[in-house]
């Protein structure tokens, strides 16, 4: 995990030895500490139990030696003496974390974190750099996914963050690119130009290292005059706002810079049931134990009607609801009870029929005959009917207002505007329709999870089976994604594209309803040995041809060009007859007729990203061509586009494929299940076509129309085969055409391409002649 100088926090595993049993007085309880000798503050920072400063004042769990982390951990806070810089004592957690705030209610600790940097300076025609990586290693503490964000600042900068959680490796990152002009950077916006950011997954700990790497082609040479330094760090969401002046900061500034970050903490590593069984549970009276998702250990909270510190004896104290907002008509009618309250004279109370009734006597005199009349049977019925009617009208109005709010929140007006009268081609579903269709979104109905939501299997009243895509959160960025997908799919009418049936705009999250494709993805079939045995060569050619025709249709046939931007085997579904169906248009873009390319935030999947698009952020139709080239190589080899399980030289499938072609070892590449005497020539032709699609420069790649025509030609050829490299021509052709292979970059993971000014003359002439 790196040497000790790069570790920000010591590894922590929580052990409980014995909790001191002490009598708690009101003053002691108000200080939220375990004993009278315990300090409740360090400087201006409150230190509530289970944290503490003196011995016996903090939680120290040592019973869990057989846990997955066998080291010790405690909640001890070191209170450093005051110094000239702070003016007051400073609380330190672990080895060097300065504590800013501790919250028992939310189970959070706010502290400071040093940034990682990569500083370049220029001296005598050469660039030099200083760098520092900061990492963290935690067990009972995780980075809060809701309170933090991962940020990178700089130009020509790729930032990666590695972590572990739930026994799995977590990786994420972002890329920030600038032009040579600082005016292109927008103050306050961290969207990929000068600044980028990424989210943190739930339950991530052991973050190592978070670091930045400069573009190996530029080394800041174009932006050095206004950006000599790249930095990366996690930071609390409420404490970060990008400022354009950050790009001009020098090494001295970032070497001393600390930013606030929020950690979630739990007790021990056992869940509630285990902790209660072994008697180690810290939750005291009037408190309940909860198991946080994606985290080890447990957390305590006070029961409803109580507040305070649930880890202390008598720490959860009754809330006097009568001193705050309640349902009683008057404050003097409110009676507080332990954990709750009641109203002595509830609203709409009609009295006991006597003049001595205290509730009636406190009302206005003119109300007496009205309330008396209400006691008559007919009056009661009348009032009940009026009350029911008013309640019904009020309920309907609340539902209507709520649905209008969701409609606006989910981009309904924007969708209506963009569809321009075509919305009647889509079916609009209600919330009740879709809840019934997928059994109230039961986990048993989940058929897939993606970056923007969960997909459920559903059954409509007419027994039609559908796939319902439900976004994970109500978020402005996801609303735009939802609207974009509806607009794109509303313009498409093709048998090889998953059909959009309708949508729901009145629910709390956006919903899309698609036709259900029941045979899984091309990715599933290629990388499952049993399923792959069905995908013989003719079937793989058919699937490739169908997908190529879909992309050609999107690029050329419809009135407004559509660039898919996320073409990969996981976005190609197969029906029961193994007909290809392209799906997931959440990243797609519409290209105005007067534009052939446009700049945008880089989206896509590692291993499939067009290297030219990655460098320039300018997406074109040739970006889809490159991604489709990777799919062709997957069909040929039955290997994943990116795999850390393979040797380093083979990690990136596209680069490995091109290297094999260059070395003349074409026979080492294909899946042997498709190799036969009658398929060798066709496999060679598809390999040449994939090589052409993977050209480094977009202008040297074919169009999707040319790709589709060539695949159709390969399908029609039914005879002729040649032994692998029988005369060395394949090797010679690859060496002359491949050029220099571009190594993989840190953002896309694999952006290999070939650079050449020539191509197989027979293939080129056949394609461009329309074969």
Secondary structure, DSSP 8 states (H G I E B T S, - for coil): ---GGGBSS------B---------HHHHHTT-SSTTS-SEETTEE--TTSBSSTTSS-EE-S-TTSSS-S-EE-BEEEE---TTTSS-EEEETTTEEEEEEETTTTEEEEEEE-EEEEEEEETTEEEEEEE-BB---SSEEE-TTTEEEEEESSSEEEEEEEEETTEEEEEEEEE---S-GGGS-TT--SSSSEEEE---TT-B----EEEEE-TTTTTTTTTTT--EEEEEEEEGGG----GGGGG--HHHHHT-EEEEEEEE-BSSS-HHHHHHTT-----TTEEEE--TT-SSBEEEE-TTEEE-TTSTT-EEE--GGGS--S-SSGGGEEEETTEEEETT-TT----SSTT-HHHHTS-TTHHHHHHHHTSHHHHHHHHHHHHHHHHHHHHHHHHHHHHHHHHHTTHHHHHHHHTT-GGGSEE--HHHHHHHTTTT-GGGEEEEETTEEEEEEE-TT--EEEEEEESS--HHHHHHHHHHHHHHHT---TTB--EEEEE-SSSS-EEEEE---S-BHHHHHTSHHHHTT--HHHHHHHHHHHHHHHHIIIIISSSEEE-S---GGGEEE-TT--EEE---TT-EEE-TT-S-EE------TTT--HHHHHH-EE-HHHHHHHHHHHHHHHHH---SB-TTS-GGGSBHHHHHHHHHHHT-GGGTS-GGG--TTTHHHHHHHHHHHHHHTBSSGGGS--HHHHHHHHHHHHH--S----TTSSSHHHHHHHHHH-------TTTS----B--S---HHHHHHHHTT-
